[in-house]
Amino acid sequence: MSSIRREKVASLLKKELSQILQLEARGIGLTELLTITVVRISSDLSFARVYVSVFPSENGAAAIAKLKDYNSLLRGKLGNQIGKQVRAVPEFAFFLDDSLDYAERIEDLLK
């Protein structure tokens, strides 16, 4: 599979999933600010790893757990959005992206 195709599908997933989360966050009980930072998709386009940055970062684990609980609902809504653009909607898993916290710790150490 072409890496260009993977990049396009990953970009599409990031954009559409961000919009779905923006509309559905209150409905599933999320009050934190969520940002999808990276989507990494497998070579056969069947599985995607979605990295989410959460603010405030203290609530990150709880927000990721809630996203995992509503994974099937989000995947269904994603299928309605991109069903005509991809052959099969990939399964996805959410992971906490703590790269900003890590960069902040490194910066504090360097000071």
Wavefront OBJ file of the C-alpha trace (Angstrom):
o trace
v 0.000 0.000 0.000
v 1.278 3.397 -0.918
v 2.422 5.594 1.916
v 0.740 8.534 0.188
v -2.614 6.751 0.481
v -1.951 5.996 4.156
v -1.129 9.646 4.812
v -4.303 10.799 3.076
v -6.488 8.383 5.009
v -4.765 9.326 8.294
v -5.347 13.012 7.553
v -8.995 12.330 6.718
v -9.457 10.367 9.946
v -7.852 13.133 11.985
v -10.050 15.828 10.450
v -13.340 13.940 10.632
v -12.749 12.459 14.077
v -11.862 15.928 15.398
v -15.153 17.278 14.124
v -17.103 14.363 15.608
v -15.414 14.824 18.989
v -16.144 18.533 18.889
v -19.858 17.842 18.401
v -20.199 14.774 20.645
v -17.891 15.581 23.578
v -20.607 16.997 25.791
v -22.938 14.121 24.950
v -20.489 11.496 26.184
v -19.572 13.473 29.294
v -16.225 14.997 28.338
v -15.578 18.461 29.722
v -11.848 18.574 28.944
v -10.319 20.205 25.897
v -9.311 17.427 23.480
v -6.941 17.757 20.543
v -6.131 14.943 18.161
v -2.422 15.357 17.548
v -1.459 12.322 15.452
v -3.211 9.474 13.670
v -1.028 6.520 12.707
v -2.673 3.971 10.468
v -1.592 0.420 9.653
v -0.372 -0.494 6.186
v -3.604 -2.328 5.346
v -5.724 0.638 6.555
v -7.638 -1.536 9.028
v -6.366 -0.126 12.339
v -5.489 3.383 13.465
v -3.789 4.641 16.608
v -5.238 8.013 17.590
v -3.115 10.159 19.909
v -5.102 12.700 21.904
v -3.789 15.637 23.898
v -5.985 16.534 26.883
v -6.147 19.834 28.752
v -5.994 19.898 31.740
v -3.515 17.060 31.613
v -4.441 15.791 35.097
v -7.698 14.443 33.626
v -5.983 12.722 30.703
v -6.362 9.116 31.821
v -10.049 9.570 32.613
v -10.729 11.233 29.254
v -8.962 8.443 27.344
v -10.920 5.823 29.306
v -14.176 7.562 28.400
v -13.169 7.699 24.728
v -12.414 3.974 24.820
v -15.874 3.332 26.293
v -17.542 5.217 23.436
v -15.258 3.825 20.723
v -18.040 1.985 18.867
v -20.322 5.048 18.867
v -17.522 7.247 17.512
v -16.609 4.640 14.887
v -20.237 4.482 13.745
v -20.435 8.254 13.372
v -17.117 8.215 11.549
v -18.491 5.560 9.191
v -21.440 7.808 8.372
v -19.047 10.654 7.567
v -16.370 8.876 5.505
v -18.178 5.729 4.367
v -18.105 6.780 0.701
v -14.413 7.737 0.775
v -12.871 4.574 2.205
v -13.689 0.941 1.622
v -13.812 0.010 5.296
v -13.754 2.255 8.343
v -10.678 1.313 10.359
v -10.856 0.285 13.966
v -9.039 2.700 16.213
v -7.580 2.926 19.672
v -7.036 6.083 21.678
v -3.745 6.894 23.382
v -2.763 9.828 25.558
v -0.278 12.155 23.873
v 1.848 13.638 26.619
v 4.560 15.096 24.398
v 3.762 18.666 25.491
v 4.137 17.724 29.162
v 7.393 15.944 28.350
v 8.738 18.996 26.494
v 7.774 21.221 29.412
v 9.628 18.958 31.872
v 12.749 18.995 29.682
v 12.585 22.782 29.454
v 12.278 23.064 33.241
v 15.278 20.780 33.677
v 17.363 22.881 31.309
v 16.595 26.042 33.270
l 1 2 3 4 5 6 7 8 9 10 11 12 13 14 15 16 17 18 19 20 21 22 23 24 25 26 27 28 29 30 31 32 33 34 35 36 37 38 39 40 41 42 43 44 45 46 47 48 49 50 51 52 53 54 55 56 57 58 59 60 61 62 63 64 65 66 67 68 69 70 71 72 73 74 75 76 77 78 79 80 81 82 83 84 85 86 87 88 89 90 91 92 93 94 95 96 97 98 99 100 101 102 103 104 105 106 107 108 109 110 111
